[in-house]
């Protein structure tokens, strides 16, 4: 294995999305990642078959978040399996878990236990609500802890009278996984300076509050909130959604009005609007936004989005289409910038969003089969065939 983290050994003992995603990023940069699962496997393996999810021929969530890992099964409810993990931990650099605090001791993975075996270990904990406080042991997913609890679900709806906006799978998990990766990388840097590992953590709620930080800081500073109005009554006509003549929606985001307002009038072919006293200044355009929005509606309805794209781009006006997921996946730009990259099996996958000049990421190889590398991993850590057989007979390996 090559890469900036070549030689780094990681045990991903977490389930579902956020914590395993952090381990995936480490693997992208060259770390050896072992996916540790219970005998029944990570429940994330079944997410693609959940109601409402896209139907396909592959286990696409598993492909995305567990590429390049090796598979190990241990039943950590059994002392024999805990002893195996403890033996592996002595040669491990990063241990990743999303077990809530009260369950860790019973599985033999309490921080003090593992750090006692290996003081250089980075113990990376992902929780919904944190390591301390009255809700530290409360379970949660990104839809509940990141999206609903952070205020985002309430804010991101079409208007204040509409139902709260539902999230989609992984919406908060992947940003939270990047946060946990950042904590791990920071701890690895500290270890280089001090020789010591330690506990690092990230939370779905904390990442959600950070994502919603603009509004949460406003609340902390006791700012007065304005309920979101319908599109037709948006407070600014120049940062609003519009529909092209083909029926496609796009978002206009003109923040530099001194330069962009005249350019907008020019491409719409209505320079006279610039003489209208209602729209003479930025303040007046916002005061009279409800009069300006229908004018822009009519102007943009005259041409298709395909026609508007080059015109808006040439004028230096900030916008983008409300894109379907299929269009996002097929994006030429996403491939050109490396956000979507090829797999070793001839397909494509979403890349982790961090890049270092001069560093080539590890190939996107298939994810592990359940326990597919168990015997090889144990043999590499000194277990003889007879010992492995006895562990399997005792149920420690599932």
ChimeraX attribute file (.defattr): number of C-alpha atoms within 10 A of each C-alpha:
attribute: neighborCount
match mode: 1-to-1
recipient: residues
	/A:1	14
	/A:2	15
	/A:3	18
	/A:4	17
	/A:5	15
	/A:6	15
	/A:7	13
	/A:8	19
	/A:9	22
	/A:10	25
	/A:11	25
	/A:12	28
	/A:13	23
	/A:14	23
	/A:15	22
	/A:16	20
	/A:17	24
	/A:18	32
	/A:19	31
	/A:20	28
	/A:21	27
	/A:22	29
	/A:23	33
	/A:24	29
	/A:25	25
	/A:26	27
	/A:27	29
	/A:28	26
	/A:29	24
	/A:30	24
	/A:31	26
	/A:32	24
	/A:33	26
	/A:34	26
	/A:35	31
	/A:36	27
	/A:37	23
	/A:38	20
	/A:39	17
	/A:40	10
	/A:41	18
	/A:42	18
	/A:43	11
	/A:44	14
	/A:45	16
	/A:46	13
	/A:47	16
	/A:48	19
	/A:49	12
	/A:50	9
	/A:51	8
	/A:52	8
	/A:53	11
	/A:54	9
	/A:55	12
	/A:56	9
	/A:57	6
	/A:58	9
	/A:59	16
	/A:60	15
	/A:61	18
	/A:62	20
	/A:63	19
	/A:64	20
	/A:65	26
	/A:66	26
	/A:67	24
	/A:68	24
	/A:69	27
	/A:70	24
	/A:71	23
	/A:72	27
	/A:73	24
	/A:74	25
	/A:75	20
	/A:76	23
	/A:77	13
	/A:78	16
	/A:79	14
	/A:80	19
	/A:81	23
	/A:82	19
	/A:83	14
	/A:84	18
	/A:85	20
	/A:86	18
	/A:87	15
	/A:88	18
	/A:89	20
	/A:90	16
	/A:91	16
	/A:92	18
	/A:93	20
	/A:94	25
	/A:95	26
	/A:96	26
	/A:97	22
	/A:98	23
	/A:99	20
	/A:100	19
	/A:101	18
	/A:102	12
	/A:103	12
	/A:104	15
	/A:105	12
	/A:106	13
	/A:107	15
	/A:108	20
	/A:109	22
	/A:110	17
	/A:111	20
	/A:112	15
	/A:113	13
	/A:114	20
	/A:115	21
	/A:116	12
	/A:117	16
	/A:118	19
	/A:119	16
	/A:120	21
	/A:121	28
	/A:122	27
	/A:123	26
	/A:124	26
	/A:125	25
	/A:126	27
	/A:127	26
	/A:128	26
	/A:129	23
	/A:130	21
	/A:131	18
	/A:132	9
	/A:133	8
	/A:134	9
	/A:135	11
	/A:136	15
	/A:137	18
	/A:138	14
	/A:139	13
	/A:140	15
	/A:141	20
	/A:142	26
	/A:143	19
	/A:144	17
	/A:145	24
	/A:146	31
	/A:147	28
	/A:148	20
	/A:149	18
	/A:150	22
	/A:151	18
	/A:152	22
	/A:153	18
	/A:154	17
	/A:155	17
	/A:156	17
	/A:157	17
	/A:158	14
	/A:159	17
	/A:160	15
	/A:161	11
	/A:162	13
	/A:163	12
	/A:164	16
	/A:165	15
	/A:166	14
	/A:167	17
	/A:168	12
	/A:169	16
	/A:170	17
	/A:171	14
	/A:172	24
	/A:173	26
	/A:174	22
	/A:175	20
	/A:176	30
	/A:177	26
	/A:178	23
	/A:179	22
	/A:180	27
	/A:181	25
	/A:182	17
	/A:183	20
	/A:184	28
	/A:185	15
	/A:186	13
	/A:187	22
	/A:188	21
	/A:189	13
	/A:190	14
	/A:191	16
	/A:192	12
	/A:193	9
	/A:194	10
	/A:195	12
	/A:196	16
	/A:197	22
	/A:198	21
	/A:199	16
	/A:200	19
	/A:201	21
	/A:202	27
	/A:203	26
	/A:204	31
	/A:205	25
	/A:206	21
	/A:207	25
	/A:208	23
	/A:209	21
	/A:210	16
	/A:211	19
	/A:212	17
	/A:213	16
	/A:214	10
	/A:215	17
	/A:216	17
	/A:217	13
	/A:218	12
	/A:219	12
	/A:220	8
	/A:221	9
	/A:222	9
	/A:223	11
	/A:224	8
	/A:225	9
	/A:226	8
	/A:227	10
	/A:228	17
	/A:229	15
	/A:230	14
	/A:231	16
	/A:232	18
	/A:233	16
	/A:234	18
	/A:235	20
	/A:236	21
	/A:237	27
	/A:238	25
	/A:239	15
	/A:240	18
	/A:241	20
	/A:242	26
	/A:243	22
	/A:244	21
	/A:245	19
	/A:246	14
	/A:247	12
	/A:248	15
	/A:249	16
	/A:250	18
	/A:251	16
	/A:252	18
	/A:253	17
	/A:254	20
	/A:255	13
	/A:256	12
	/A:257	15
	/A:258	11
	/A:259	12
	/A:260	17
	/A:261	20
	/A:262	15
	/A:263	18
	/A:264	21
	/A:265	16
	/A:266	14
	/A:267	15
	/A:268	17
	/A:269	11
	/A:270	13
	/A:271	15
	/A:272	9
	/A:273	16
	/A:274	15
	/A:275	9
	/A:276	11
	/A:277	10
	/A:278	18
	/A:279	19
	/A:280	12
	/A:281	15
	/A:282	16
	/A:283	12
	/A:284	12
	/A:285	22
	/A:286	18
	/A:287	16
	/A:288	17
	/A:289	21
	/A:290	17
	/A:291	16
	/A:292	19
	/A:293	23
	/A:294	14
	/A:295	15
	/A:296	17
	/A:297	17
	/A:298	15
	/A:299	19
	/A:300	18
	/A:301	17
	/A:302	15
	/A:303	15
	/A:304	15
	/A:305	22
	/A:306	12
	/A:307	13
	/A:308	17
	/A:309	15
	/A:310	11
	/A:311	15
	/A:312	19
	/A:313	12
	/A:314	11
	/A:315	13
	/A:316	14
	/A:317	20
	/A:318	15
	/A:319	17
	/A:320	16
	/A:321	16
	/A:322	15
	/A:323	12
	/A:324	9
	/A:325	9
	/A:326	8
	/A:327	10
	/A:328	13
	/A:329	16
	/A:330	12
	/A:331	13
	/A:332	12
	/A:333	11
	/A:334	15
	/A:335	16
	/A:336	10
	/A:337	9
	/A:338	15
	/A:339	17
	/A:340	21
	/A:341	18
	/A:342	16
	/A:343	16
	/A:344	11
	/A:345	9
	/A:346	6
	/A:347	9
	/A:348	15
	/A:349	17
	/A:350	18
	/A:351	21
	/A:352	22
	/A:353	12
	/A:354	10
	/A:355	13
	/A:356	9
	/A:357	5
	/A:358	7
	/A:359	12
	/A:360	14
	/A:361	19
	/A:362	18
	/A:363	17
	/A:364	24
	/A:365	15
	/A:366	17
	/A:367	18
	/A:368	19
	/A:369	13
	/A:370	20
	/A:371	22
	/A:372	14
	/A:373	18
	/A:374	19
	/A:375	20
	/A:376	14
	/A:377	17
	/A:378	19
	/A:379	14
	/A:380	10
	/A:381	13
	/A:382	11
	/A:383	15
	/A:384	12
	/A:385	12
	/A:386	9
	/A:387	13
	/A:388	18
	/A:389	14
	/A:390	13
	/A:391	17
	/A:392	16
	/A:393	11
	/A:394	13
	/A:395	15
	/A:396	23
	/A:397	25
	/A:398	18
